[in-house]
Amino acid sequence: MGPQGTRPHLGGVSETALWTLYMRAHEARRPDRLIEDPKAIELVAALDYPFLERFGLDEQDIAEGEALRTRVFDDEVRRFLRGDPEGTVVTLGGGLETQFWRADNGRARWISVDLPEVVGLRRRLLPESPRQRLVACSVLDDRWMDEVDLTRGVLMTVKGLFQYFQPAEVHRLVAACAERFPGAVMVFEAPARWLSTRMRQGRVRTPAGTAPPPTYWGMDPREARRIRGAHPNIVEWTDLPLPPGRGRVYGRQLPWIARTPVVRNWKPVWITRLRFGDDPSGGSPGHTRHEPRVRPADR
Ligand SMILES: C[S@@+](CC[C@H](N)C(=O)[O-])C[C@H]1O[C@@H](n2cnc3c(N)ncnc32)[C@H](O)[C@@H]1O
């Protein structure tokens, strides 16, 4: 974009907020787009940042994948707001996500939590409004939880974040949310563990040849069991499939992987909905762990 725009000063993991924004905007400009996101297009145009040099684009897959993951999250938000129109959507690691403009119902509350440098940029581009609040702190610091109104229903969304944490940090955060937000829902995304390992080893590059930040956590069936057992108040676990895309990878390969027994344990991206029960002790005074009810994808 032009040199008159806002110049972001983000590095490391914070810079990835620009990556997802750019991919959504790129996809939303296509005539055969898989998402509508005019606000993302507007933001990219408002930023003085060398998107193409930093991230590049492969016309086939990257933006398409981002759009499909975004659609799963948007569908989950709409579904939650249909059941609880005045509920709160809490986006952990919200970055420059423009979901409010895609999925808001005119009544919900929205909270976005991110690191101070990202929230500072977001405040300049997308200021707070009566129904949208920004919280500048690490999600690993439980202070953000005090900002959530527990008298309303709560949906927490976590897209593109957990992989930058250590496994113990992910487990602790999920358990803390299960304890603190009875009745809430959390939808989180994770790369497969094998993919996360490749990224950590520097074996994955952007199409521009730059290295994404290292990732420390990812999913596989064993890790899925660990997350389910992270807290007794995790009472339901649902695996959410990606909708089919248009290209070879997202249109054919990944749908095949998703429906093929055993092979699907190696799918590159996992999106999961956790439901927390109403009783943070899980019905057991000593917080004895119990197996939550596991449901297959219900959509
Ligand atoms: C890949 S971006 C995803 C942004 C947004 N969820 C989206 O999908 O467009 C990762 C985001 O997580 C944020 N992040 C990383 N570590 C964080 C932490 N400890 N606490 C809060 N946010 C964090 C980054 O600043 C960045 O905005």
The ligand as a MOL file (V3000), in Angstrom:
LIG
                    3D

  0  0  0     0  0            999 V3000
M  V30 BEGIN CTAB
M  V30 COUNTS 27 29 0 0 0
M  V30 BEGIN ATOM
M  V30 1 C -1.6410 -15.6760 13.3520 0
M  V30 2 S -2.1810 -14.2370 14.2170 0 CHG=1
M  V30 3 C -3.9110 -14.5740 14.2620 0
M  V30 4 C -4.7270 -13.3290 14.4470 0
M  V30 5 C -6.2480 -13.5690 14.3320 0
M  V30 6 N -6.6940 -14.5730 15.2710 0
M  V30 7 C -6.6020 -13.9740 12.9260 0
M  V30 8 O -6.9470 -15.1360 12.7150 0
M  V30 9 O -6.5180 -13.1350 12.0470 0 CHG=-1
M  V30 10 C -1.6600 -14.5910 15.9000 0
M  V30 11 C -2.0470 -13.4970 16.8680 0
M  V30 12 O -1.7780 -13.9540 18.2110 0
M  V30 13 C -1.2390 -12.8840 18.9360 0
M  V30 14 N -0.5040 -13.3860 20.0920 0
M  V30 15 C 0.6510 -14.0830 20.1120 0
M  V30 16 N 1.0080 -14.3690 21.3720 0
M  V30 17 C 0.0430 -13.8560 22.1710 0
M  V30 18 C -0.1700 -13.8240 23.5700 0
M  V30 19 N 0.6960 -14.4020 24.4190 0
M  V30 20 N -1.2590 -13.2010 24.0450 0
M  V30 21 C -2.1450 -12.6040 23.1920 0
M  V30 22 N -2.0130 -12.6140 21.8570 0
M  V30 23 C -0.9190 -13.2170 21.3510 0
M  V30 24 C -0.3660 -12.1780 17.9270 0
M  V30 25 O -0.0170 -10.8820 18.3640 0
M  V30 26 C -1.2490 -12.2090 16.6980 0
M  V30 27 O -2.1240 -11.1250 16.6550 0
M  V30 END ATOM
M  V30 BEGIN BOND
M  V30 1 1 1 2
M  V30 2 1 2 3
M  V30 3 1 2 10
M  V30 4 1 3 4
M  V30 5 1 4 5
M  V30 6 1 5 6
M  V30 7 1 5 7
M  V30 8 2 7 8
M  V30 9 1 7 9
M  V30 10 1 10 11
M  V30 11 1 11 12
M  V30 12 1 11 26
M  V30 13 1 12 13
M  V30 14 1 13 14
M  V30 15 1 13 24
M  V30 16 1 14 15
M  V30 17 1 14 23
M  V30 18 2 15 16
M  V30 19 1 16 17
M  V30 20 1 17 18
M  V30 21 2 17 23
M  V30 22 1 18 19
M  V30 23 2 18 20
M  V30 24 1 20 21
M  V30 25 2 21 22
M  V30 26 1 22 23
M  V30 27 1 24 25
M  V30 28 1 24 26
M  V30 29 1 26 27
M  V30 END BOND
M  V30 END CTAB
M  END
